[in-house]
Amino acid sequence: MEAAGTDEVDKLKTKFMSAWNNMKYSWVLKTKTYFSRNSPVLLLGKCYHFKSEEENETAPVRSRWPVENDHVVISGNVEEFRRDFISRIWLTYREEFPQIEGSALTTDCGWGCTLRTGQMLLAQGLVLHFLGRAWTWPDALDIETSDYESWTSHTVKKLTASFEASLVGERGPPSILKETCRRSFEDEGRNEICHRKIISWFGDSPLACFGLHQLIEYGKKSGKAAGDWYGPAVVAHILRKAVEEARQPDLQGITIYVAQDCTVYKADVIDKQCISKGSENTEDKAVIILVPVRLGGERTNTDYLEFVKGILSLEYCVGIIGGKPKQSYYFAGFQDDSLIYMDPHYCQSFVDVSIKDFPLEVLKASSREKYPLFTFVKGRARDYDFTSTPTNEDDLFSEDEKKKLKRFSTEEFVLL
């Protein structure tokens, strides 16, 4: 009888905390973000200059960070930056989704921010893999202009108008223009289907392979439960397990490698790349490399800022997650010494991604001695007395990994 009473108290407490967090994170104070026109902005490897060419009396300011291709540098076009930023997938707290198994929770407000930023990081990796870094969402700049039209009707109208205009134009033979428009329409259609498929994998449903419900299930094997706060190091391994266990055909060519003790073992990465888990596909897998790192003690060590900026300057960077204790953000770029991030601490209503044409708008957002954040080492982890993979496939972590993860307190500042 006493145990039953305790359960009822716990349920009431859970409901009260959920209601409080839903109210707390549903309110948002909109603040204006200011950028300098005199400094370059780096967003996941792309460099933008907001100063137009007319304003440059001399050569344009160049970023000190190396960018692989010169054409990646875009001058004087703020709209291109906005389009690129809005095209990133923004995943936040949600409410009123299907109840999480083993709990009374139908929201992740107040505790799921690291899982959400981990989802954003993985989503960017999938966008890179399937769509490429040059891709942007065609309707990125139109999401605020049409409250009553769905994205599909808006896109179709826009493409149809463009197609009809090209047919009556005098810029070339009608047959060539028709073929060009047809190919453009088909490519954009295929990309949008892929874009929607990627988002559907992160739906708040027990069936979504990278959804909150599935991630929590994998977290249980590391001693975590729904309602607990997850650290970035634990989330890294949860994401690895989720990708390994995904059964969708499109995801069989992707895997995740999680670095150990801030060290990336090159041979282990190659082994991951070459594993084709019981499939007939002999092609190498794409490998997402995640490196859990702690930056300083109670506060972030500013010596690491240049390394963080350098990583965010890489074209194939999938972003960084981390922040203050129990408060995780997804960092995607920087200007000068200010970081650009996406904030998951905003409660939105559940979106059912299983229905056709689900809305996309709510899934878019804005000389001291130094030591490296992490190192690359030749060979395998086992060559250095570390275990590279769990010995028991049923466990999320091996015994060695569990011991190491105990060192990462959930109160620490950690970047992934």
C-alpha positions as CSV (number, residue, x, y, z in Angstrom):
1,M,0.0,0.0,0.0
2,E,2.9,2.3,0.8
3,A,4.6,1.5,-2.4
4,A,1.5,2.3,-4.4
5,G,1.2,5.6,-2.7
6,T,4.8,6.4,-3.6
7,D,4.2,5.6,-7.2
8,E,1.2,7.9,-7.3
9,V,3.3,10.7,-5.8
10,D,6.1,10.1,-8.4
11,K,3.5,10.3,-11.2
12,L,2.0,13.5,-9.9
13,K,5.5,14.9,-9.5
14,T,6.4,14.0,-13.1
15,K,3.2,15.5,-14.4
16,F,3.8,18.7,-12.4
17,M,7.4,19.0,-13.6
18,S,6.3,18.4,-17.2
19,A,3.6,21.0,-17.0
20,W,6.1,23.5,-15.5
21,N,8.8,22.8,-18.1
22,N,6.3,23.0,-20.9
23,M,5.2,26.5,-19.7
24,K,8.8,27.6,-19.0
25,Y,10.2,26.7,-22.4
26,S,7.1,27.7,-24.4
27,W,7.9,31.4,-23.7
28,V,10.7,32.8,-25.8
29,L,12.1,36.3,-25.8
30,K,13.1,37.1,-29.4
31,T,16.4,38.9,-29.5
32,K,18.1,40.4,-32.5
33,T,21.4,38.8,-33.6
34,Y,24.0,41.3,-34.7
35,F,26.8,40.5,-37.2
36,S,29.7,42.7,-38.2
37,R,30.0,43.6,-41.9
38,N,33.8,43.8,-41.5
39,S,34.5,40.2,-40.5
40,P,33.9,36.9,-42.3
41,V,31.3,34.5,-41.0
42,L,32.0,30.7,-41.0
43,L,29.1,28.3,-41.1
44,L,30.0,24.6,-41.2
45,G,32.9,25.2,-43.5
46,K,31.3,27.9,-45.7
47,C,32.7,31.4,-45.5
48,Y,30.4,34.4,-46.0
49,H,31.4,38.1,-46.3
50,F,28.5,40.5,-45.7
51,K,30.4,43.5,-47.0
52,S,29.4,44.1,-50.6
53,E,32.0,44.5,-53.4
54,E,31.0,48.2,-53.8
55,E,32.0,48.8,-50.2
56,N,35.5,47.3,-50.6
57,E,38.0,49.9,-51.7
58,T,40.7,47.3,-51.5
59,A,40.7,43.5,-51.7
60,P,38.0,41.8,-49.7
61,V,38.8,40.6,-46.2
62,R,39.8,37.0,-46.2
63,S,39.3,34.5,-43.4
64,R,42.4,33.4,-41.7
65,W,40.9,29.9,-41.7
66,P,41.7,27.8,-44.8
67,V,38.7,26.9,-46.9
68,E,39.2,24.0,-49.4
69,N,37.6,25.7,-52.4
70,D,37.7,29.4,-53.3
71,H,34.1,29.2,-54.6
72,V,32.9,28.5,-51.1
73,V,33.6,32.1,-50.2
74,I,30.5,34.2,-50.8
75,S,30.8,38.1,-50.7
76,G,28.1,40.6,-50.0
77,N,25.1,38.3,-49.8
78,V,23.3,38.1,-46.5
79,E,20.4,36.2,-48.0
80,E,22.7,33.3,-49.0
81,F,23.9,33.0,-45.4
82,R,20.3,33.1,-44.1
83,R,19.3,30.4,-46.6
84,D,22.2,28.2,-45.5
85,F,21.5,28.6,-41.8
86,I,17.7,28.1,-42.1
87,S,18.4,24.9,-44.1
88,R,20.0,23.3,-41.1
89,I,17.6,21.0,-39.2
90,W,16.5,22.5,-35.9
91,L,15.3,20.0,-33.3
92,T,13.9,21.3,-30.1
93,Y,11.9,20.3,-27.0
94,R,8.5,18.8,-28.0
95,E,5.3,18.2,-26.0
96,E,2.3,15.9,-26.5
97,F,4.2,13.2,-28.3
98,P,3.4,9.5,-27.7
99,Q,4.2,8.4,-24.2
100,I,7.7,7.2,-23.6
101,E,7.7,3.5,-22.6
102,G,8.3,2.9,-18.9
103,S,7.4,6.4,-17.9
104,A,4.5,8.9,-17.9
105,L,6.4,11.4,-20.0
106,T,5.0,12.9,-23.2
107,T,7.5,15.8,-23.3
108,D,11.3,16.1,-23.0
109,C,11.2,19.7,-21.7
110,G,13.9,20.4,-19.1
111,W,16.0,17.3,-19.7
112,G,16.3,16.3,-23.4
113,C,18.5,19.1,-24.7
114,T,21.6,17.0,-25.2
115,L,19.6,14.4,-27.1
116,R,18.2,17.1,-29.3
117,T,21.6,18.6,-30.1
118,G,22.9,15.2,-30.7
119,Q,20.1,14.7,-33.2
120,M,21.0,17.9,-34.9
121,L,24.6,16.9,-35.2
122,L,23.7,13.5,-36.7
123,A,21.1,15.2,-39.0
124,Q,23.8,17.5,-40.4
125,G,26.0,14.4,-41.1
126,L,23.1,12.7,-43.0
127,V,22.4,15.9,-45.0
128,L,26.1,16.1,-45.9
129,H,26.1,12.4,-46.9
130,F,22.9,12.4,-49.0
131,L,22.6,16.0,-50.2
132,G,26.0,17.5,-50.0
133,R,27.3,20.7,-48.4
134,A,26.1,22.9,-51.3
135,W,22.5,21.9,-50.9
136,T,20.0,24.4,-49.3
137,W,16.3,24.1,-48.8
138,P,14.5,25.9,-51.7
139,D,11.8,27.4,-49.4
140,A,14.3,28.5,-46.7
141,L,13.6,32.2,-47.2
142,D,9.8,31.8,-47.7
143,I,8.8,30.1,-44.4
144,E,7.6,33.4,-42.9
145,T,5.7,34.6,-46.0
146,S,3.1,32.0,-46.2
147,D,1.1,30.9,-43.1
148,Y,-1.8,29.4,-44.9
149,E,-0.1,27.6,-47.8
150,S,1.8,24.3,-47.4
151,W,5.4,24.1,-48.6
152,T,4.3,21.8,-51.4
153,S,1.7,24.2,-53.0
154,H,4.1,27.1,-52.6
155,T,7.0,25.2,-54.2
156,V,4.8,23.9,-57.1
157,K,3.4,27.3,-57.8
158,K,6.9,28.8,-57.9
159,L,8.4,26.1,-60.1
160,T,5.4,26.2,-62.4
161,A,5.6,29.9,-62.8
162,S,9.3,29.6,-63.5
163,F,8.7,26.9,-66.0
164,E,5.9,28.8,-67.9
165,A,8.0,31.9,-68.0
166,S,10.9,30.0,-69.5
167,L,8.7,28.6,-72.3
168,V,7.6,32.0,-73.5
169,G,11.1,33.6,-73.1
170,E,13.4,34.2,-76.0
171,R,16.6,33.2,-74.4
172,G,17.0,29.9,-76.4
173,P,15.3,27.1,-78.2
174,P,12.1,26.1,-76.3
175,S,13.1,22.4,-76.4
176,I,16.4,23.1,-74.5
177,L,14.6,25.3,-72.0
178,K,12.0,22.7,-71.4
179,E,14.6,20.0,-70.9
180,T,16.6,22.2,-68.5
181,C,13.5,23.0,-66.4
182,R,12.4,19.4,-66.4
183,R,15.8,18.3,-65.0
184,S,15.9,21.1,-62.5
185,F,12.3,20.2,-61.3
186,E,13.3,16.5,-61.0
187,D,16.5,17.2,-59.1
188,E,14.7,19.5,-56.7
189,G,12.0,17.0,-56.2
190,R,14.4,14.2,-55.5
191,N,16.3,16.3,-53.0
192,E,13.2,17.4,-51.2
193,I,12.1,13.7,-50.9
194,C,15.5,12.9,-49.4
195,H,15.3,15.9,-47.1
196,R,11.9,14.8,-45.8
197,K,13.1,11.3,-45.3
198,I,16.1,12.5,-43.2
199,I,13.7,14.5,-41.0
200,S,11.3,11.6,-40.6
201,W,14.1,9.5,-39.1
202,F,14.2,12.0,-36.2
203,G,10.4,12.0,-35.5
204,D,9.1,11.7,-32.0
205,S,7.7,8.3,-32.5
206,P,8.8,4.8,-31.2
207,L,9.2,3.8,-34.9
208,A,11.6,6.5,-35.9
209,C,15.2,5.1,-35.9
210,F,16.8,8.3,-34.5
211,G,13.8,9.6,-32.7
212,L,13.8,10.4,-29.0
213,H,12.0,7.2,-28.0
214,Q,14.7,5.0,-29.7
215,L,17.6,7.0,-28.3
216,I,16.2,6.6,-24.8
217,E,15.9,2.9,-25.3
218,Y,19.6,2.7,-26.1
219,G,20.3,5.0,-23.2
220,K,18.8,2.5,-20.8
221,K,21.7,0.2,-21.4
222,S,24.0,2.8,-20.0
223,G,21.9,3.4,-16.9
224,K,20.0,6.3,-18.2
225,A,16.2,6.7,-18.1
226,A,13.6,9.1,-19.6
227,G,13.8,12.3,-17.5
228,D,17.5,12.0,-16.8
229,W,20.0,14.5,-18.2
230,Y,22.4,13.0,-20.7
231,G,26.0,14.2,-21.2
232,P,27.5,14.6,-24.6
233,A,29.9,11.6,-24.1
234,V,27.0,9.3,-23.4
235,V,25.0,10.7,-26.3
236,A,27.9,10.1,-28.7
237,H,27.7,6.3,-27.9
238,I,23.9,6.3,-28.1
239,L,24.1,7.8,-31.6
240,R,26.7,5.2,-32.6
241,K,24.5,2.4,-31.4
242,A,21.4,3.9,-33.1
243,V,23.2,4.1,-36.5
244,E,24.6,0.6,-36.1
245,E,21.1,-0.8,-35.3
246,A,19.3,1.1,-38.1
247,R,17.7,-1.3,-40.6
248,Q,16.8,1.2,-43.3
249,P,18.5,0.3,-46.6
250,D,19.6,3.9,-47.1
251,L,21.5,3.9,-43.8
252,Q,23.6,0.8,-44.4
253,G,26.4,2.8,-45.9
254,I,26.9,5.0,-42.8
255,T,28.6,4.3,-39.5
256,I,29.9,6.2,-36.5
257,Y,33.3,6.1,-34.8
258,V,33.6,7.5,-31.2
259,A,37.1,8.5,-30.2
260,Q,38.5,7.2,-26.9
261,D,40.3,9.4,-24.5
262,C,40.5,12.2,-27.0
263,T,42.4,10.0,-29.5
264,V,41.3,9.0,-33.0
265,Y,42.9,5.7,-34.0
266,K,43.2,5.8,-37.7
267,A,43.2,2.0,-38.2
268,D,40.0,1.7,-36.2
269,V,38.4,4.3,-38.4
270,I,39.5,2.3,-41.5
271,D,38.1,-0.9,-40.0
272,K,34.8,0.9,-39.4
273,Q,34.8,2.1,-43.0
274,C,35.4,-1.3,-44.5
275,I,32.9,-3.3,-42.4
276,S,29.8,-4.2,-44.5
277,K,27.7,-5.9,-41.8
278,G,26.4,-9.0,-43.6
279,S,25.3,-7.1,-46.7
280,E,26.3,-7.7,-50.3
281,N,27.4,-4.1,-50.7
282,T,31.1,-4.1,-50.8
283,E,31.5,-0.3,-51.0
284,D,33.2,1.5,-48.2
285,K,31.0,3.1,-45.5
286,A,30.9,6.8,-44.7
287,V,32.2,7.3,-41.2
288,I,31.1,10.1,-38.9
289,I,33.8,10.7,-36.3
290,L,32.7,12.0,-32.9
291,V,35.3,13.1,-30.4
292,P,34.0,13.7,-26.8
293,V,36.3,16.4,-25.2
294,R,36.2,18.4,-22.0
295,L,37.4,22.0,-22.3
296,G,38.7,23.1,-19.0
297,G,37.5,22.7,-15.4
298,E,34.8,24.8,-14.0
299,R,35.0,27.2,-17.0
300,T,35.9,26.8,-20.6
301,N,39.6,27.2,-21.3
302,T,39.8,30.1,-23.8
303,D,43.0,28.6,-25.2
304,Y,40.8,26.1,-27.0
305,L,38.7,28.7,-28.8
306,E,41.0,28.8,-31.9
307,F,40.8,25.0,-32.2
308,V,37.0,25.1,-32.0
309,K,36.9,27.7,-34.7
310,G,39.3,25.7,-36.8
311,I,37.1,22.6,-36.6
312,L,33.9,24.7,-37.5
313,S,35.8,25.9,-40.6
314,L,36.1,22.4,-42.0
315,E,33.8,21.7,-45.0
316,Y,32.8,18.3,-43.6
317,C,32.3,19.4,-40.0
318,V,29.0,18.2,-38.7
319,G,29.0,20.7,-35.8
320,I,29.7,20.7,-32.1
321,I,27.4,20.0,-29.2
322,G,27.9,21.0,-25.5
323,G,27.6,24.0,-23.3
324,K,27.0,24.8,-19.6
325,P,26.0,22.1,-17.1
326,K,22.6,20.6,-18.0
327,Q,22.3,23.1,-20.9
328,S,23.4,21.8,-24.4
329,Y,23.6,23.8,-27.6
330,Y,24.4,22.9,-31.2
331,F,27.3,25.1,-32.5
332,A,27.5,25.5,-36.2
333,G,29.8,28.5,-36.9
334,F,31.4,31.7,-35.7
335,Q,32.3,35.3,-36.4
336,D,35.4,36.6,-34.7
337,D,35.2,35.2,-31.2
338,S,31.4,34.7,-31.1
339,L,30.0,31.3,-31.8
340,I,26.8,30.7,-33.8
341,Y,24.5,28.1,-32.3
342,M,21.0,26.6,-32.5
343,D,19.1,26.4,-29.3
344,P,17.0,23.3,-28.4
345,H,15.5,25.0,-25.3
346,Y,12.2,25.9,-26.9
347,C,9.1,23.8,-26.5
348,Q,7.1,23.2,-29.6
349,S,4.1,20.9,-30.4
350,F,4.6,17.4,-31.5
351,V,4.9,17.0,-35.3
352,D,3.7,13.7,-36.8
353,V,6.2,12.9,-39.5
354,S,4.3,9.9,-40.6
355,I,1.6,12.0,-42.4
356,K,2.1,13.1,-45.9
357,D,3.4,16.7,-46.4
358,F,4.1,17.2,-42.6
359,P,5.2,20.9,-42.0
360,L,8.9,21.7,-42.3
361,E,8.7,25.2,-41.0
362,V,8.9,24.3,-37.3
363,L,12.1,22.3,-38.0
364,K,14.1,25.2,-39.2
365,A,15.7,28.0,-37.2
366,S,19.9,31.5,-36.7
367,S,51.6,32.4,-26.7
368,R,51.1,30.0,-23.8
369,E,51.7,26.4,-24.6
370,K,48.6,24.9,-26.2
371,Y,47.4,21.3,-26.4
372,P,45.3,19.9,-29.2
373,L,41.6,19.1,-28.5
374,F,42.3,15.6,-29.7
375,T,44.9,13.6,-31.6
376,F,45.1,11.2,-34.6
377,V,47.2,8.1,-33.9
378,K,48.2,5.3,-36.3
379,G,47.1,1.8,-35.5
380,R,44.2,0.5,-33.4
381,A,43.0,1.2,-29.8
382,R,43.8,-2.3,-28.8
383,D,47.5,-1.7,-29.7
384,Y,47.5,0.8,-26.9
385,D,45.8,-1.4,-24.3
386,F,42.3,0.0,-25.1
387,T,39.2,-1.9,-26.2
388,S,37.9,-0.4,-29.4
389,T,34.5,-2.2,-29.5
390,P,32.2,-3.7,-27.0
391,T,32.8,-7.4,-26.5
392,N,29.1,-8.1,-25.9
393,E,26.9,-6.9,-28.8
394,D,23.9,-6.7,-26.4
395,D,25.6,-4.0,-24.3
396,L,25.8,-0.4,-25.3
397,F,29.2,0.0,-23.7
398,S,32.0,-2.4,-22.9
399,E,33.3,-2.6,-19.3
400,D,36.2,-0.4,-20.2
401,E,33.9,2.2,-21.8
402,K,31.7,2.2,-18.7
403,K,34.6,2.9,-16.5
404,K,35.7,5.8,-18.7
405,L,32.3,7.3,-18.9
406,K,32.1,7.4,-15.1
407,R,34.8,10.1,-15.3
408,F,32.4,12.3,-17.3
409,S,30.2,13.9,-14.7
410,T,26.9,15.3,-16.1
411,E,27.8,18.6,-14.4
412,E,31.0,19.1,-16.5
413,F,31.4,21.3,-19.6
414,V,31.9,18.9,-22.5
415,L,32.0,19.5,-26.2
416,L,31.4,16.8,-28.8
